[in-house]
Amino acid sequence: MSDTITVFDKLVPNQALNNDLYADPPTDYFPALFRTISEASGLRAPREEFLLEESSLRSLEDMASNPVNLRLFELLAKLVRARSVLEIGSFVGLSAMTLARAVGESGRVTTIEKFPHFAEIAVRNFQANGLADRIELRLGDASEVIPTLPSDQTFDLIFIDGNKERYAEYFLALEPRLQPGGLFVVDDVLFHGDALNTVSQTEKGAGARKMLETAAAAKSYLRLLLPVGNGILLLFKP
Ligand SMILES: C[S@@+](CC[C@H](N)C(=O)[O-])C[C@H]1O[C@@H](n2cnc3c(N)ncnc32)[C@H](O)[C@@H]1O
């Protein structure tokens, strides 16, 4: 039957069945969607929300979480009442600062960044926004930094947003450090569609795919891959 509706026909807002009443010019669709989300959610642009030094190498739009994802992470941190957060991949510190605000004055965020150029900007941003006392930046490759974290340090929320090739490795290494009632948030797990390919086109896509297979096997967690942005994977530890 040609008009059979499948289970995947209404996953994201711009699919035909979810926007068949949209009547304005197609080129206005995404700006209107973003504006509507922003207004309904009271989102502010990161450059208004924070005093932000940026990188001359990569733009915020290219590398940092967008305001919708940032609000989601803030909301999730509040919902799990996170006091202690770990992030892999600081870039210029936008998500770390968002999470630092979410954990409150007595909370702590540890963020790991491999590249000194980004790390130095991030630290200056933490200072400029009065958040330096809540955020510790650990410079280095996450695979080398993770084993050096204090052996008794645990987290309520772990945000994995660094090199996709090692996502599954980070998840497995950090599992014992996530508190019961805590949440893993793993960004970009669809990796531009590469994680859906039968044969991965890139090493990053293969890494994202491996993370998804690892999540599939992690049956003790309540899991959801949100079809938002580049794919956001949530794993809640009961
Ligand atoms: C997508 S950006 C992070 C964006 C940031 N979390 C945000 O939402 O604003 C990924 C970051 O991971 C860093 N990175 C890449 N490989 C890494 C590694 N092996 N260890 C730690 N950080 C790494 C990159 O330099 C980059 O700054």
The ligand as an SDF file (V2000), in Angstrom:
LIG
                    3D

 27 29  0  0  0  0  0  0  0  0999 V2000
   33.3270   18.8270   19.2160 C   0  0  0  0  0  0  0  0  0  0  0  0
   34.6410   19.5880   20.0530 S   0  0  0  0  0  0  0  0  0  0  0  0
   34.0160   19.7930   21.6940 C   0  0  0  0  0  0  0  0  0  0  0  0
   32.9620   20.8350   21.7980 C   0  0  0  0  0  0  0  0  0  0  0  0
   32.5780   21.2000   23.2090 C   0  0  0  0  0  0  0  0  0  0  0  0
   32.3340   20.0350   24.0350 N   0  0  0  0  0  0  0  0  0  0  0  0
   31.3290   22.0400   23.1610 C   0  0  0  0  0  0  0  0  0  0  0  0
   30.2440   21.4530   23.1630 O   0  0  0  0  0  0  0  0  0  0  0  0
   31.4480   23.2540   23.0710 O   0  0  0  0  0  0  0  0  0  0  0  0
   35.7630   18.2470   20.2990 C   0  0  0  0  0  0  0  0  0  0  0  0
   36.9950   18.6250   21.1060 C   0  0  0  0  0  0  0  0  0  0  0  0
   37.6830   17.4250   21.4500 O   0  0  0  0  0  0  0  0  0  0  0  0
   39.0590   17.6720   21.4060 C   0  0  0  0  0  0  0  0  0  0  0  0
   39.7680   16.3950   21.2780 N   0  0  0  0  0  0  0  0  0  0  0  0
   40.0160   15.6970   20.1370 C   0  0  0  0  0  0  0  0  0  0  0  0
   40.6890   14.5710   20.4240 N   0  0  0  0  0  0  0  0  0  0  0  0
   40.8470   14.5380   21.7620 C   0  0  0  0  0  0  0  0  0  0  0  0
   41.4760   13.6250   22.6500 C   0  0  0  0  0  0  0  0  0  0  0  0
   42.0570   12.5110   22.2080 N   0  0  0  0  0  0  0  0  0  0  0  0
   41.4660   13.9020   23.9710 N   0  0  0  0  0  0  0  0  0  0  0  0
   40.8690   15.0460   24.4300 C   0  0  0  0  0  0  0  0  0  0  0  0
   40.2940   15.9560   23.6320 N   0  0  0  0  0  0  0  0  0  0  0  0
   40.2650   15.7060   22.3180 C   0  0  0  0  0  0  0  0  0  0  0  0
   39.2020   18.5960   20.1930 C   0  0  0  0  0  0  0  0  0  0  0  0
   40.4210   19.2980   20.2190 O   0  0  0  0  0  0  0  0  0  0  0  0
   37.9920   19.4880   20.3360 C   0  0  0  0  0  0  0  0  0  0  0  0
   38.3040   20.6470   21.0590 O   0  0  0  0  0  0  0  0  0  0  0  0
  1  2  1  0
  2  3  1  0
  2 10  1  0
  3  4  1  0
  4  5  1  0
  5  6  1  0
  5  7  1  0
  7  8  2  0
  7  9  1  0
 10 11  1  0
 11 12  1  0
 11 26  1  0
 12 13  1  0
 13 14  1  0
 13 24  1  0
 14 15  1  0
 14 23  1  0
 15 16  2  0
 16 17  1  0
 17 18  1  0
 17 23  2  0
 18 19  1  0
 18 20  2  0
 20 21  1  0
 21 22  2  0
 22 23  1  0
 24 25  1  0
 24 26  1  0
 26 27  1  0
M  CHG  2   2   1   9  -1
M  END
$$$$
